[in-house]
Amino acid sequence: MPSIPARRMPSEADCQSIRNELEGNVFRGVAGFVAKYFEAPSWSVTVVEKVQEIESGTIGRKLSVEGLGLTHFGALVEWLDTFQSQVFAADHDNFQSRFHAQPISEPGRALQAGIYLESSRLPRIQAVAGNTRVFGEYHHQDAPVMAEDGSSFLHFCARTRQLFAAQPARSFLHAFLVCGTTLELWVFDRSGAYSSEKLNLSQRPQLLLQTLAAYTMISDEESGFNTFVKRLEPGLDSYVTFDQRAKLYLQPELIATPDYIVGLGTTCYTASGATTGEPSTVVKFSWRADGLPAELKLLKRARERNVYGVIRLLGDQDLVSIADIRHGLHFPQPFVNRTFSCVATAPLGRPIQKFTSIHELLDVLCDLVKALRSLYVDGGMLHRDIAIKNLVITSEHSMNSLKGLLIDFDQALDLDNVLAFEPLKGSDGFMAIGILSGKRHTYRHDLESLFYVFLWFAIGNDHEHDDANEILKGLPKSSRLWKWCSMNFRAVGQAKVADMSPEGFVGILTEFSTEFAPLRGLAKELHTLIFPVRDGQIFTGTETEQIAIERLYGGMADAFHRSALTFQDC
């Protein structure tokens, strides 16, 4: 039996996180659920006939009865083995999916176990990331039906999130809950979770056999696997292709993966044009919400307007939407529709935190100021999510190319298409003061966020992490940067106002790491440019005169450039 990787027991923090994530996005008893997923498919008649055939025998009848009263983990494992021997008896070789179980409860306590339908016939890219087709939980017959805000249900959802983390490019996941004599069938997708009505197994015990048998029949697409990823033959490299053009072969290692279910679900692979070639391309899967501009649309516009310093678009395709996945179901209230897309961009680049020297970092930051200027002046766009994670060092150096590159335009804004209300955008730790106080995003806020990127490097000196909260783990609790990361945006804004005041900034400078201590002069110069003192207070607004715009872009680029020259031989 293939081993199942150990899944971590969800912590209280996990439960609180999943509660916040799923709030308003969980729908129980959705009309049409069973009809859509279990009665409409072409294999549904075969499943019913198979279960009737099984139940006609002594072993089958025993399975139906015993399935509701299993009291210990060994009994569940034996029951699953017997069930599979009956279901797969006539066609054993064609069924490459198998149910396996893992205990959830401690020994001596009422039985709780996870059940995983695992497959070995997936492309390499998916097999590496995880091969669970369906996930379920079995809770002893005395277990009550789970309330949505109860710890048991939140643990169930958190374990489902762990599977999404292992298979982040999938579209959705089938799941089920057996609590005593009640069966609930679930689907989790990037807009939340929804279930069938509660099914009474004491009245219809064959439903459990029928459900498990049905799960073994579903195709890769019906399982929620990403079928846009193809492979030449079983066991060979996986690839994607756009409009039958050249293949892009995916590397199994992810360079970006979400730690949540509901949301964009941005998942990035590196890729190359040959099975043995060095990766040179990024292939990104993500779910954009309706009403948000597609990244590919903005990248096309950037190309049309000759913007430089941004990633190049190589290919794109919309794959499926939440509305497609949920078609035929009847929800009590509207849900957030999202569209799943694949976008290929180049060059690959190196994460900015992997800079090899202070000189290289300063050169890159200088070029990033120029890239932001081109994005705004030439392209009429704002990035709106300048953070360490969205900046890379390109390897395509030439006389006319920039070393720093802007990536991830999911939150970018085309100033020709501004909505009456624009929601807050940005990443924890890097948001500008004006944004934190509810102001509209301007060019100045992107530059202010880039200044914060520099400060995080200067203080944290972390070459591994691109997330502010991860960098904080390496800093003392006394660091001012701890107050820069919170969902209380007002408090973060007040902390940054205090830290960017002339007096507060002296404290920021004292936190510079030894390697960055010689750059305190540069930090002061940048601080004066971005936060000039007017009428006794720092200015956090936006100047719109062309001379002021060029003064800020030009001043920051020049400051980084001059400092880079002093470190040229270091």
N, C-alpha and C positions, 0 to 999 in steps of 0.2 A: 504493500500500500504506500503510495507516495506521501511523504511527510508534508504537513501543513505548517508553515512558519508560525511561530508563537505570536499571538496577538496580545498586545499590552492591555491590561485591565484599565478601563477608563478611570481617570481621576475625578475628583470633585470639580477641578478647574475645567476638565474636558466636558463634564455635564453642564456646567454653567455656560460654557462656550456654545455647545450644541443647542442649548435652550434659547440663547439669544439668536443663533443663526436660523433656527426653524420657526421662531415666533411668527405667527401669521401665515406660515407656509406649509402647515400640516393639515391635510383634509382626510377625515375618516369617513368610511361608508360611502365612497363616491359611486354614484349610479353608473352602471354600465361596465364596471371593472371586470367582473367575471366573464361577461359576454365578450369583451374586447380581447382579453389576454388568454382565456381558457376555452371559450366556446367557438369563437370565430375562426381561429387558425385551422388550416387544412388537416393538421394531425389530431384534432380534438376527438374525432370519431374513433380513431385508432387507439387513443388513450382509454376511452370508455370501454371499448371492447377488450383491451388488454387487462384492465382491472376486473372486469366481469369474469374473464377467463381465470385470473388468479384467484378470485374469491370463490370460484366454483370448486376449488380444491380445499382440502383440510388445512394446508399451510396458509393459504390465502385468507381463509376465514379467521384463522388464529391471528394473523397479522393485523387485521382490522380491529379485533378485540383488544389485543395486547398493546397496540400502539397508543392507547389512551391511559395506560396505567403503569408505565415504566418508572421504576423508582431509583435506579442507580445507573451510572454511566456505562458500565459493562453491558447492561441489558439493552441500552439504546444502541450501542455499537453492534451487538448481535442482531437486533431487530433490523437495523439498516442493511446489514450483510444479507439477511434472509430476504428482505424486500428486493434487493438488487439481484439476487440469484433468481428470483421469480420474474422480475421485469426483463432482465437481459438474457433469460434462459435460451430463447430461440434465436437470438441475434447478437451474441456476446461480442463478436469482433467489431461490429459497427458502432457499438456504444463505447466511446472513449471518455465519457464523463462518469464520475463516481462520487457518491456521497461519502463524506468523512465527518467525523465529529470531534469536538474539543470540549472538555469540561469547562464550565464557567464557575459553578459553585465549588466551595471547598469540600473535601471529603467529610462525610458524616452529616452534611446538610442536604436539604431537599434538592432533587436533581434539577440543575440548569445546565444546558449545553448548547454550544453553537454547532450548526450543521452547515457544511459547505459542499456545494456541488462543484467539484474541481474538474478541469479539463486539461488534457495533454496535447490537444490538436490545434493549438493557437500559434500564430506567427511568433517568431523569436522575440519581437519587440514587446508582445503582450505576455508571453510566457515568462520573460524576465521580470516584468513588472507585477506579475501575479496572474493566476489563472482561475479565479473563482467566478463561476457563471451565476450562481444563486447563493444567497446566504439566508439562513433561518435560525431560529432559537426554539428550543424545547424546554418548557418549564413544567415541573411536576404537576399532577392533577389537582393539587390543592392551591395552586397559584391563581390569584385573581387576574382578571383582565386588566392590562396595564393602562393607567391614566396617562394622558399626554405629558403632564408635568411631573409624573412620578419618576423616581430614580431608576427603576427597572427599564422603563421605556427609553429614558435618556441614555442609559447604558447600551441598549439595543441600537439606538441611533448613532451613538459614538463608535460602536464597533463597525457599523455600516460605513461611517466616515473613514475608518482605518482602511477599509477595502477600497474606497474611492482614492485614498492616498496612494495605495499600491497600484491602482489602475486609473490614473487621473484622466486619461484620454477617452474613457468610455462614455457613452451617452446616458445610460441609466443603469440601475441595478434592481433586479427582482429580489424580494425578500419575503419572509413569512414568519409569523409568530404563532406558536402553539402554547397556550396558557390553559392548562387543565384540559377541558373539553371544548375550548374555543379556539378556532383557527382564524387568523387574519392574514390576508395576502397584501403585500406592500410593493410599491415601486418608489425608488428614490431617484431624483434627477436634479439638475442644477438649479431648479426653481423650488425644490422642496420635496415633500413626501406625501403620498396619498395611498389609501387602502380600500379594500373591498368592505362590504358589510361583515359583521361578525358571523362566522359560520359555526353552527352547533354540531360538533363531532359526535356527541352522545346520540343524537338523532340520526346522523348520517356518517357513521365511522369510516365508510369507504372514501370520503372526501380527502382524507389525509393521503391515502394510497394514490388516489386519482391526481392530487396536486403534485406530489413528488414525481409521479410518472410523467406528468405533463412537462415538468421542468427539464426532464431528461430529453424531451423531444424538441425543445426550442432551438432555433438556429442561432448562429453568432449574432445576427442582426436583432433577432427577437430577445437575445440576452442583454443587449445594450452595448455589445462590443463595437469598437471603432472599425468598421469594415472598409473605410477609406484607405486604411493601411493594408497593403497587399504584400504577397511574397511570391517569388518565382516558383518554388516548390517547397513542400514541407521540410522544415529544418533550415531553409536558406534565409538570407537576409531579407528584412522587411523594407518596403519602400512606399513612397507616394509619388503620384504623377498628376500633373495638371493638363487637361485637354490632350491627353495622349502624347505629351512632350517627354523630354528626357526624365528618367527615373531619378529620384533623390533617395538614396539609401540611408535609413535611419540608424543611428548608433543607439544601443540599448540604454545608455546612461542618460538620465534627464538632467537638463541644466536649469529647469524651472518647474516647480510643481506646487499646486495649492494644498493647503492643510485644512480645507473646508469642503463642504458639499455645495451649498447655495452660493452662487455668484458666477464670476467670469470663468473660473476654473482654468486659468491660463496654464498650459502645459507645453514645455519647449524641449525639442530634441535637436541635437546636431545632426547634420546630414552631409553626404558627399555624393558626387556624380558617378562614383564607381564603388563596387563592393569593397575594394581595397584602398580607396583613396582617403586622404586626410580630410576631415570635416571642414567645410568652408561655408556652410549654409545653416540657417536656423529655420526649423519647421515648427510653427506654433499653432496649437489648437486652443480655441477659446470660445466662450459663450457670451455674446454681446446682447444686452437687453434692448428691446424695441425702443426706438427714440434716440438711442445713442449712435453717434456716427461710427461707421465701420472703420477700423484701423486702415484697412486696405484702401478705402475711399480717400482717406487723408494722405496716405503714402502716394497714391496716384496723383493727387493734387500737388503734393510736394515736388514730384518729378516734373509735372507739367510746368511748375513755376520756377524750376531750376534751383530749388533749395539744396544746399550742400550741408554735409555733416549729419545726415540722417541715413538710416538703413534703406537699401534698394529693394523694391518689390519684385520678386521673381515669379510668383504664381499665387493664386488664391482661388478658393472655392467654398461656397456655403454648402453644408452637408445636411443638416436637419434642424428643425426648431422644436421647442417645447410644445408648441401648438400641434405640430405633427405627431409627436410622441403621445400626446394626450387626446388626440382626435377621437371623437366618439364617446368621450366621457363627459359627465355632467357635474360641474363643480358648483358649490353653493355661492361662490364669489369669484371675481376675476383673479387670475394668477399672473405672475410676471412671465411674459413670453421672452425667450432668448433664442438666438440663432447660433448654431454650432458651425464654426468655420475653420478652415485650415489656410494658413498664410505662410509662404516661404520667403525669406529675406536673406540678404547678404550685405556685407561680409559677416562672418561669424564673430570675430573680435574676442577680446579677453575681458573679463569683468574688471571694472576699474580698480577694485580693491586689490587686484593682483599686480599692481604697478611694481616695477623692479627697482625704482629709485625715486627720490624726491624730484629730480630733474624731469623724469618721465611724467610723473603725476602733474607737475606744474605745466608742462607742455600740453598735456591732455586737457587740463582745466581751461587753459587759454583757448584751445581749439573749440571746446564746448561752448564758451561764451560766443565765439564766432558762429557756431552752429545755431545757437539760440537766436542770434541776430538775424541770420539768413531765414530761419523759420518764421520770424515775425515780420521782418522788413520785406523779404522776397516772397514768402509764402502766405503772409497774412494769417498765421496760425500761432497758437500757444500750445506748449506741451502739457502743462498742468500737473505733471507728476514727476518732477525732477527729484530723483533720489538715487542713492548708490546703485540700486538694482537696475536702473534704467540707463546706465552710462557704461560704455565699453571702450576699450582701447583697440583700434583697428590695426591689423597687420599689413594692410595695403598702403604702405607709406610711399608717397612720391612728392615731388615738389609742389604739386597742386592739390594734394589730398590732406585731409585733417587726420590727426592721430586720435582725436576724441569723437565719439559717435553717439547720437541720441537713438535710443530704441524704445519700443513699446509705446505705441500711439493710441492705445485704447481709451485714454482719458483726454486726448488732445482736442482742441477746439478750432474750428475754422471760423474766423471772425466775420466771414460773409454770411454765416448761418448761426447767429447767436439767438438762443431762446430767451423768452421774457424772464424765465427763472432758470438759473444754472445751479445745479446742486454742488455742494462742496466737493472738491477733488484734491487729491494729494496723498502722500504717504506719511505714516506716523514718524514724527521726529524731524521732518523736512518741510512741513508746511509753513508758508509765509505768515507773518503776523496779520496782514490784511485779510487773508483767506480765513484764518482762524476767527476773525471778528465778523465774518459774513460778507466781506466786500467781493465784488466781481473780480475775476481773475484778469490780470494784466501782464504785460511783458516783464514788469519789474518783479513780480512774484516768482517767475521762473528763475530770474537772476538771484533773488534772495535765497531761494531753495538751493541753488548751486553754491552759494556762500556757506549755507549750513552743511552741505556735503563736505566742503573743505574743513570746516570746524570739527565735524565728526571724525574725519581722518586725523586731524591734528591732535585731538584729545584721545580718541580710542586707539588709533594706530593699529587697526584690526585689518589684517590682510585676508581674512577668511569669510567674514559675514557681510551681507549686504542689507540686513534688516537692523534697524536701530535698536529694537528690543533685544536682539541677540548681542549686539555690540555692548549694550549696557551691562550685560552679565560680567564683562571683564573690567568694569569700572567700579570704583568705590561708591558706596551709597551716598557719600557726600557730594558727588559730582552734580553740577547744575543740570546736566543733560537728562537726569532722571525725570525732571519736571517737564521735559519736552515731549514725553511719550505718554499719552493718556487720551481716552475718548472724551474727556472733559475739555473740549476745545477752548472754552473761555479761560480755564485755568492755565492751559498751555500757552495761550496768547499772552496772558498776564506775565507768565514766567519769562517768555521771550522778550517782552517789552522791558522787563527789569534787567535781563541779561544783556540786552543790546544798548541799554543806557550807557553813557560814558563810564559811570562808576561800576556798573555791573559787568561791563566788558573787560575791565581789568581783572575781575575774578575768572572770567572765561580764559583769558590769556595765561593765568597761573596754572591752568589745568593742562596746558599743552604738554604732550609727551616729549621726552628728551630728543628724539629724532626731529621733531617739528619745532622745537624751541627757537631755532634760528629764523623761523618764519613768523614770529610775532609781529615784526615790522610790516610784513605783507598783510597780515590779518588786520592791523590797525588801518592800513591804507584802504583795504576793501571795506572795512566797517565805516569809514568816513564817507566813502562813495555811496554806500547803500543807505546808511542811516545818518545823514547830515543833521546837525542840531539846529533847530529853528525855534525861536522864541522860548529857549530853555528846554525844549523837548525833542526827542529824535523824530525825524520825519519818516513815516511809514507809508505815505501815499504814493501816487504815481504821477509823474510829470509827463505831459503829453506833447510838449513842444519838441520839434525834431532835434534841435540842438541839445536838449536835455537827454533825449533818448540816445543820441550818439555819444554823448558824454559818459553815460553810464556803461553802455556796451564797450566803448573804446577804452574807458578808464580801467574797467575790470580786466579786459584782455591784455592791455599794456602792463598792468601790475603783475599778472601771472607770468607774462613773457619776460619781463625784466628780472623777476626772481628766479625764473628757470635758468637764465643765463649765468647767474651767480653759482648755480649748482651743476653747471655743465660738466665739470671735471670730477664731480663727487661720485 
